[in-house]
Amino acid sequence: VNGIEIYSMTIDSKVTSRFAHNVITSRAVNRGNVHKEVVFDVELPKTAFITNFSMTIDGVTYPGTIKEKEVAKKQYEKAVSKGQTAGLVKASGRKTEKFTVSVNIEAASKVTFELTYEELLKRQFGKYEMFIKVKPKQLIKDFEIEVNIFEPQGITELEAEGTFVTNDLQNIIKKTFSDKKGHISFKPSLDQQRTCANCSQSVLDGDFTVRYDVKRTTPDNLQIVNGYFVHFFAPTNLPNLPKNVIFVIDISGSMSGREIEQTREALLKILDDIKEDDFFNFILFGSEVHTWKETLIKAIPENLDEARKFVRGIDTEGMTNLYGGIMRGINMLNAAHEENLVPKRSASIIIMLTDGQPNVGISNTQDIQMHVKKAIEGKYPLYNLGFGYGVDYSFLEKMALENKGLARRIYPDSDAALQLQGFYDEVSNPMLTDVELNYPENEISDLTKNSFKHFYDGSEIVVAGRFIDNNQNSLTVDVRGEAANDALSYTTQQDAEQTAKAFQEQEYVFGDYIERLWAYLTIEQLLEKRIAATGEEKENLTAKALDLSLKYKFVTPLTSMVVTKPEDFDNQDGIADKPIEVLNMYLKNLLSKPRTCMVYAKLLFIVKLISIKLSFTPQLSYLYNAHPTWYTSVDGDPHFIISVPQKEDALCFNINENPGAVLNLINDPVTGIRVNGELIGNKRVNSDAKIQNTYFGKLGIANKHLDLKLMVTPEKITIQNGNEKTGFTWLDSVTLQQEGLTLIINRKKNLVLSMGSGASFVIVLHEVWKKHPVHQDFLGLYTLESDKLSEQTHGLLGQFFHPIDFTILEIHPGSDPKKPDATMIVKNNELTVTRGWQKDFRRDPKHGVDVPCWFVHNNGAGLIDGVHTDYIVSSLF
């Protein structure tokens, strides 16, 4: 492609006791006669850590070095300010991250890229799965995937498949396994890679997946190597425990349409799979909380039929009383246990699904976390499913992890129902509760997590640790848990010689694999604990995880890999980071346009705020296309435009007040959102005019629940979060996301703001010629999705977020022949109104678009509640 030939690409995976060590090697040559750019572009699993990268150009190797993130950042700060480095890793799909490096090389030069990453394969539905993304983008003379697996327990099954694999290619996948070794190779020739006989396009584009399982003659397997041990625990042939499951479902307005349909579809499939010994119930929360039954109900056929009817009738309403919904579920489950309504030996689970952020009842997420943790008391796990990109995912994750569960994102695609059902399937077969694996305290240090609330069929518990005495070579473990019929308790023993014997015929085990497995698992768990931790505990967890990341050379969220390149041809060094999940998903949703390029993520507000400099300014037009064209706005010489969709018409009025006056525009006591605007006048007062022109020169938007304030002037934008302040100017292009806040600044044009799951606001900047003798710069405010604010919303604009009706009678000529007058009946008042036009400046801040409307005279008298002076307030906040 473009004179660059990738002539070789190999993906080499070595798996030893579930721990995978993967090396991707790509070799290219510049066939052109001038220097050219070569791109190395691969996708790897989000669960993996990169451990090494190097580039060899004409025999000279340029290695990547792993450093503490802050150190790497400082080292490259200067280069970044000159626009010279690029982030190398970014989230690319549900399961993958994309690693991209480019380098300019001379004509006829060769380059070899080598990337190494490691991960612990998790067992799900009875199999370990390894996922390799294949996308070479051109035909490659020498392309090969090779996987070697070594499992001391022995391999029982091994399968490999590719989403791109046709019948012809299926025969090229070579697969063998015997006893402890498995081998897979996939090596298509040039012709086999073509999409058709003479095509130059490659058919290799998709996922290559390897699945296998191991022999289980005993419930567990213990391995000891070089002073470290790993313990795999996955008993089979245990009877299933009955389960008690409460589904807490968000039915707020934002779930309407496809989301609620997919939720109903998934719940109906789940009802088909629920077992007769199980107990269950549904709790729905919008503004109010509704329950299907007052207590948990046994899953006998007639109850399931009734439940199906209930599920088919689930519909959306109101706002998001998440606190009310989750607490109702917890209290119901607690009562069921206290009153012995459910079997003593059973596993209880709460599954909550939400697509928004709490805004009714208790909406402060920290308060909700505190109440939930106190009510559950560690008795059962809470699983939080976040539907779409509007959720506060870090809140859902913290709350789940604090309560022995996990959070999972449900992507808003056509397969969302399958994603929901798939999650339920993972937790639908509990076999043990309260599993404890106990190791002699005086022999073991740095033990990974060793107590688990539930063990689910088809999964596996993994514990690793380090011996205090490096030479110790035997270990006794005591395992306990509660099964369906009785308590489970047994002891297992292993010594290093047995492990060595199991490994002796194995040539390709990388010797420190158990130590690296222990480091990987420890870092993963420290990072998980860190999510819900605060203060000193968080600092300690961070320090430990950073220390291990540096020692074992893993690129984790705390480290960065600095990639250096030869200095000729303007090559720029780069930094590889682990992407931050929440932010990337949000950006992917908002800016899913081909022109988007994330260049560098800068940490502000100590990681709470993340501002991303974009290489382009997203055009706002598509943002509006997603919403109805109806809006409520104030712009120009306070021209208030009120859309009345059911009439396909609009009302408008002006407020004539002195410069310096502050008007309350929106006030919603439920969501805590308040918007005020301060008036400015012209530079020079027109002594002949009775009414002076005024405009909004300052807007203040506050959310008291989130302790957030945003002040916007024609010069700058200031965000205050508690005591922390961050400032931008209108010359910045910024996308920023923080818990409950999203802000996009489109340079010198407008900004888009959304807070919590409430309405979104667009503020348009009107710039005039700087030397204009009379006019000065001013702002316009537009509200989108105002239906997400509560029914108690008021203010000069806010009162019109509720439906309003009017009747027009007797249209007759007015004082201006182009603008007829009419009599309007509105709010039981009879007013004389004039047909006119106001400007909508959202799409064209310079010229605006004419919107026809009925103009209400005298500061909106008769249309607004009270009189306009009732809306004058003392300050912006």
Helices and strands as residue ranges (DSSP letters): E 4-16, E 19-30, E 36-45, E 49-57, E 60-68, H 69-81, E 86-87, E 89-91, E 96-105, E 110-120, E 123-124, E 127-134, E 142-150, E 155-162, H 167-170, E 173-178, E 181-186, H 190-193, E 206-214, E 220-225, E 228-233, E 243-250, G 253-255, H 258-273, E 279-285, E 289-291, E 297-298, H 301-312, H 322-338, E 347-354, H 365-376, E 382-387, H 393-402, E 407-410, H 416-427, E 430-438, E 444-445, E 451-456, E 461-467, E 474-482, E 487-495, H 496-503, H 513-532, H 535-551, E 559-563, G 568-570, E 574-576, H 581-590, E 598-604, E 609-614, H 621-625, E 632-635, E 639-644, G 645-647, E 649-654, E 662-668, E 673-681, E 694-703, E 708-712, E 716-721, E 724-729, E 734-738, E 741-746, E 750-755, E 760-766, E 778-784, G 786-788, G 798-801, E 806-816, E 819-826, E 829-840, E 849-856, H 857-860, G 868-871, E 872-873
